[in-house]
Amino acid sequence: MAQLYPDFAESSLDIIVPTVKRLRQTFNSQKTKDIEYRLVQLRKLYWALVDNTPAIVEACKADLGKSVYETFLTEIDWCKNDILFVCNNLKKWAKDESAPDIPLMNKLLSPRIRKDPLGCILIIGTYNFPIQLAIGPLVGAIAAGCTAVLKPSENAPGAAMILAKLVAALDSESYDCIQGAIPQTTELLNQKWDKIFVTGSVGVGTIVAKKAAETLTPVTLELGGRNPAIVTKNADVRLAARRLLWGKFMNAGQVCISQNYTLIDKEVLPGFIKELKTAMKEFYPDGAKASPDYGRIVNNKQWQRMKKMIDNTKGKILIGGTMDEADRFLEPTVIQVNDIKDSVITEESFGPIFTIFPVDNLDQAIRIANEVHDTPLGAYPFGTKAETEKVLLNIRSGGASVNDSYFHGCIPTLPFGGVGDSGSGSYRGRASFECFTHRRSVTTTPGWMEGLLNVRYPPYKGKLVKMQKMNNGSPDFDRDGKVNFNLVTYVLTLGAGSALGGLARYLVVLVAAVGLRQYLERRSKL
């Protein structure tokens, strides 16, 4: 059977400068600012995904050994539903917003927030979810009214060629795809962009951020992290084992948001390991290698990196450990370690390595998590509500899923992003639109206000007091930071402390009074 997509071919370096120039000219023509134009491009992208579905399935299988189920779940259907959601909401998002918190005097200027596209965008994709992590930000750029160049990852060559076909379905004056590796990426970074969006490792993000800083170009960085899962002695170990096992071995562990290691209370460790073994047999009854649901490592370089981590560990392999480089197969492997300096903790595995570290209590787990990486991409506490709240209070992370493995990253309309060195900025759903949008504050000053504005013009003699009366407020707190109690304000606002809060309480009282009156009238007629 013939391959459904062309072999990977790099783009010529010579086309990059004219490509960027063409897209810049298109943006400056105002063409992409039209809402209907954006919607048409998104609809075309949707049908391009539909038309290329068999090729996407084939390419993801060849690149990553990805199952049909995972390809639809995490690539095709994800992107299609993302497009539909954006199409259904774009007109609402793009409307001017009334500016909040405006003093009465300034409302005469009609202050509002206008949604302007940032301009010409560079999107650098990655290989683990090659379609989703490229199309997601592209959808946001199109929705915002930007032009864009997409640079797919050369490490997923089949998917990269499919992405070129998807982009080719759009207006070529506004969107293009550049294929290649370091030379092409370097040349792209040498161009002036209005924003760069990159998904990749911390190393890649650092290179991009440094280059972008030369031209003060804003960047969104979707990176990774040594993400902790914490299982307390009060957790349901069966649920924790099943959910963490699923999260860690999805896509053969090549998931930046999955846990890098699991800190587990020693008291429940034996039961947890037992449940891991039970879940492994349930998920892969004939073994992972024979399972059509278990993927492969993207290439031999990454396979060798993971093998080196396992070879260098001083921990004990409890489950798995089988490897086959020719097949790029690395069996789901569970390793118990007792040193936070172990290779499987200090490095982001980005593979099917499930590391367990026993702890005495929750406080120790929190201390270790912050010592290993204080700003991971995700955090996954399992335990009681009080315990999981304690984890969320004491551990920073880009996102968190309580009693589950990265469910927050599985909701396509929920903003997703890192914090600290796990990334900056967020996207998905409305956040994708806002990622490539400038919220532009605008006012309009009518001519009839000139008399009121006279106070701002020199000479200023005698005008300062008047200006202060117009603009300055008075604190409701003393020098020690304590709020002053004002009986009049308390009574007039029914204890709310503010005019808006007081109005809301008056409305509640009014509704209650009307309801009570109607009730009493009905009772009197009985």
N, C-alpha and C positions, 0 to 999 in steps of 0.2 A: 504493500500500500504506500502510495506516494506521501511524502511529508507535507503537512498542511500549511507550512510556513517556510519562507526562504531561509537559507543558511545565513548565519550572522555575518554582517559586513560593516566595517567601520566607515564612518563619514569622513570625507576629506577635510583636512584642516582649513583648506582654502574657502570652504562655503560658510564657515562660522561667522566671520565679520559681515558679509553681505546679508546673511540670514537675520542677524540681530538688527542690522540697519533697516531691513524690510519690515520687521515687526515693530520697530520703533516708529517708523513712518506711519504704519497702520494705526498705531495707538494715537499718535498726534493728529490723525485725521478725524478723531472722535467716533470712528465707526463702531468700536466695540462698546461704547457707552449706552447704546440703544438696548433697552431691556429685551425687546423681542429678538434682536440679533443674538443676544446671549442665550436665550431660551432655545432658539433654533440650533445653535451649536451644541447645547447640552442634549437636545433630542437626537441629533445626528450621532453623538457619541454613544447614546443609549443603544441605538440600532446597530451601530458598529460592534458593540459588545455582543449583541444577539447574533449578528451574522458571523462573528468570529469565535463563537463559543466552542465548536469542535477543535479549532486550532489552539485555543487557550488551554483546553484540557490536555491536548497532546503536548504542548510546550511545557506546561507545568510538570507533567509526568517525566518528560525527558530531562528537564533542568533539576528538579528536586525530588523526583519519585513521588510527587504529590498525588494522593488519591483523588478520584472523581468527586467524592463527597467534600473533601477539604477544598478542592478547587472551586466548586460552586459556592460553598459556605463562605470562604474567606477571600475569594477573588471575584468571580463573575456576579453572583447574586448580590454580594456586598456593594459592588460598584453600581449595579443597576438600581438598587434601592436607594443608594445615596443620590443618584441623579434625579430619581423621581421625587425624593423629599425636597431637594433644592428647587426643582422646577415648580413644585406646588407652593413654595414659600418665597421665591425670589422677589416677586413684585412687592410683597409686604416688607421684606428686609431692605429693599433698595429705596423705599420712601424716606423723605426727610423726616427726622424726629424732632418733636418739640423738646427744647433743652430743659432739663429738670433743674430745680433749685434756683430759680431766677427771681430776684427781688421784684416787687410790683413795679417799681419805677422802670426797671430794665425790660419788662415785658412789652413796653411800647416799641421796642426795637425788633420785635419778632425774632428773638434768638432761636436758632434751630441748628440741627446737626445734619449736614449733607453727606451722603455716602459716595465718595469719589474713588475710582479704581487707582491703585498705586502706580500702575504703568506696565513696564515690560519685565516679565518674571522668568527666572531660571529655576527649574525644578530638577533636582538630582535624586533619582530613585535608588532603590536597593534591591537585593536579590531574594530575600526570604519570602516576602509576599509581593512579587514583582509587579503584578497588575494593580492590586489594591493600593499599594504605597506610592504608585506613580499617578494613577487615575484620581485618587482622592484629592490631593492638592491641585491637580489640573482642573477638576470640577470647581473647586473654590476660586481658582484664578479666572476661569471663564465666567462664573456667576458674578464675580466682582467687576467684570468689564475690562480685565487686563489681557494683554497678549502674552504668549508664553512659549518658551523652548523647554522641551522635555528631554532629559538625558537619562535613559534607563541604565540599569546596571549591566555591564558586560558579563558578569558572573552568572546571569540567567539569560543566556544568548537567545534561546527560543522565545521566551517571553518578551525580550527586548525587540525582536523583529515584529511580534504581534502588536506591541505598543506603537511601533512606527505605522502599522496599518490602521490602527485606531485613530491616531493623530491625523493621518492622511484623509480621513473621512471629514475632517473639519476644514474651515476656511484656511487655505495655505498662506494667505496674507497675514494671518493673525497667530497661527500656531504651527510649530514645526518640531521635529524630533531629530536629535543628533546622536549617532551611535559611536561608541568607541570606549577607550580606557583612559589612562592618565593623560596622554597628550591632548585628547579632545576636551577632557574636563578642565585641564589647565588653560587651554585657549578660551574656553567658555568663561572661566573665572577672570580672564584678562579683560573681558568686556564690561561695560558699565550697565548694571541692572538696577531696577527700582526695588527689587526684593529677590532674595535667594532662599529657596526652600530646599532643605537637604535632609534625607533620612539615611542614617548610616552609623558608623562607629564613632566613638569619642575622638579617635585620631583624625578621621575624615572631617568631622565637625570642626575640629580645631584648625585644620588647614583652611577650610572654607571661611571660617570666622575671621582668621587673620587676613586673608585676601580681601574679604568684604570690607574690613576696617579701613583699608587703604583709600577707599572711595566713600566711606561712611554709608555703605549699603546695608540696610536692615536685613537680618536673617532670621528664619525660623529653623531651629535645629531639633530634629527628632532623633535622639541618640539612644543609648542603652543604659545599663546599670547592673550592679551586683545586687539584685533585688532580694530582700529577705521574705521568707514565709516564717511565721511564728505559730507553733502549736502548743498551747498551754495544757496543763494537766486536766483542765475542765473541758477541753475540746472533745467533740465527737470524732474519734480517731478514724472511724470508717469513712465518714464524709470527707475528712481532711485528706486521707490517703487517696481516695478516688479522684477528688477534685484537683489535687496537686499533681497527681500522676497524669491525668488528662492534660492539664495545662503545660506540664513539662515536656511531654512527648508528642504533642501536636506538632506537625510539620517537622518531625524528627528533632524537636527541641530548638529549632532555629526561629525562636520567638523572643524578641528583645525584651518583652514585657513579662515573661515568665520568671518564676523564682530561680535565683542562682544557687540558693542554698536554703535549707529548712532548719530552723532552730526549734528543737522539740524538748519538752520537759522529760527528764530521764524516767519519771514515774510511768509515763504512757508510751515510752519508746518501744518496748517489746510488742505491745498491741498494735502500734502504728506500723511496724515492719511486717507483722503478720497480715495486716490489711493491705499493705502494698503488694505483697506476694499474691494475695487473693485477687486483687484488682488486675494485676498483670496477666494472670491466667484467664480472667474474664475478658479483658480487652483484646488479648492476642492468644487465643486458645491453641493455635498451632505454632506459636512463636512469632516474634516480631518480623523476622526475615521472610517468613512465608505469608505474612499478612498483607492483603491488598490495601490496608488502611494505614500502613506505616511507611513513612517517606525515607529519603536518602539524603546524605550530606551533599551540599551543592557542588563541591569539587574536591579534588585530592588535597589541595593546599589546606582547606578548612578541616578535612578529615585528619590530616597529619597533625594539625594544631590540637585538635581534641584528643587524639591518641597520646600526644605528648603530655597533656594535662593528666590523663589517667596514668600514664607510665610514671609520672613524677609524684603522684600522690602517695602520702604515707598512710592513707586511710585503708579501710577494709572494704572490699567489694562484696556487697550483700546480695545483689541481684545483677544478672547480666554480665557484661564485659566482653562479649564476643564481637570480633571485628572482621571485616572483609573489605580491604581497600579497593579491590577490583570492582566491587559492586557499590562502593561508597557507602557501605552499610556499617552502622555503629549501633549495636544493640542497646536498648534502654538500660542504663546502668545506674544502680543505686550504690552510693559509697558513703560509709560512715567515717567521719574524721573527728579529731579531737584538738586540732590546732588551727586557729584562724589564719595562720600564715600558709596553710596548705594550698597547693596549686589550684585545687578545684573551688577555692573560696576567693583567693586573691585575684583571679582572672574571671572575666565574664565567659561562661562556657559556651553560650549560644549554640548549644547542642544537647543531646539526650543524656546529660549527666545530672543525676538527681543526688545532690549532696545533703547529708544529714549531719547535724552537729548537736549532740545532747547538751542540755543546760540544766542547772539546778532550779531555776525559777524564772519568772517573767522579767524581773529587773535585770538579770544577767543577759537574757536574750536581747533586751532593748539596748543595753550597753554594747554588746558585741555588734549588733546591726549598725549602730552609729559609728563604731570604730571601723568596720569594714567599708562602708560607703554611706556617708551622711546625707546624700541627696540622690537616692536611687530612683529609677523610673516608676517602680511600683512597690507596694508593700501588702502583705497578705496575712493578717492575723486571724487565728482560729481560737475561739474560746468564748467566755461569757461576754455579755455586753460591756460590763465594767472593764474586763481585761482588754477587749478590742479597742475600747475608747482610750485606754491608757496607752496602747500602742500608737494610735493615731495622734495622740497628744504629744508623744515623745519622739516620734520618728517622722521626719519629713520625707515626702516622696511626690513624684509627679502625679500619681493617682493611687488608689487603694481599693481593694475588694475585700470586704469582711466576710470571713467564712467561705471563701471561694478563691479560685485562681483567675485573676485578671478579667472578671466579668465586666468591670468598668470599661475595659478596652474592647469589649464585644458589642457595645451599644453604639451604632453608627451615628447617632444624633447627639452623643455626649462628647463635650470637648475633651481632646486627648493631647497630652504633652508632658514634657519633663520639667524638672526644676533643678537649678544649680547645674552641675556638669552632666546631668542626664538629658538636658535639652532646654530650649527656651521657646516660648510661644506654643500655641495649640491650634488644632483644626478639627474637622469633622462637623457635619451638620451646619448650623448657623455659624459656628466658629470658623469653618472653612471660608465662608463668604467674608467674614470680618478679618480673617488673616491677611487678605489681599486688598482690604478696603481702608481708605483714610477717612476717619471721622472728622469732617471739616466743619468747624464752628463758623456760623454765618449770622450776621445781623444786618438789618436794613433800617437806616435812620431817616425818618420822614422829615420833610422840609419844615413842617409846622412846629417841630420841636426846637427850633433854633433859639427861641427865647428861653426855654428851660435849660439849654446847654450853655447859655452865656456865662454861667458860673465857672466853666472850665477854661475860659480864655483869659490871657493876661490883659491888663495888669491884675494881679491877684489880691491886691489890698482889699481887705474887708470880705473876702470870699471864702476863706478857709473854714470859718465856723459854719457857714451855710453848707459847704460841701460835706463837712463832717456830719452835720445833722441829717443830710440826705443819705449818706452811705454807711456810717458807723453804727455798729450794734453795741450792746452792753453785756458783759459776762454775767452768767447766773451762778458763778462760783467764786470762792474767796482765794486768798493767796496760798492757802494750804491745799488747794485743789478740791475742796469740799463744796458741794452744790448748796447754794443758799435756798432755804425754804421760803416760798412766797405764797402766803395764804390766799391772796386774791387770785393769783394765777391758778392755784390748785383748785379753787372753787369754780372759777369760770371755765376751766378745761375739764372739770369732773375728774381731776387727778391725773390726767394724761400728760400734763406738762407742756403741751404745744398746742397751737391753734388747730392744726390738722387733726391731731389726735383727739382734741376736745370735740371737734365737729363730728368725728366718727362716733364718739360715745354718745353725743346728743342724738344722732340718727338712730343708734341702737335703742336708746331710751324712748324715742318717738315711736319707732316700730313696735316696741314692747307695749307702750301705752295704748296705741291704736288696737293692737291685738287684744289686750285686756279689756278695752272698752267694748269691742265687738263680742267678746266672750260673755261679758256681764249682760249686754243687751239681749243676747240669745237666751241666757238663763232666766232673765226677767219675764220672757214671753212664755216660758214653760208653765 
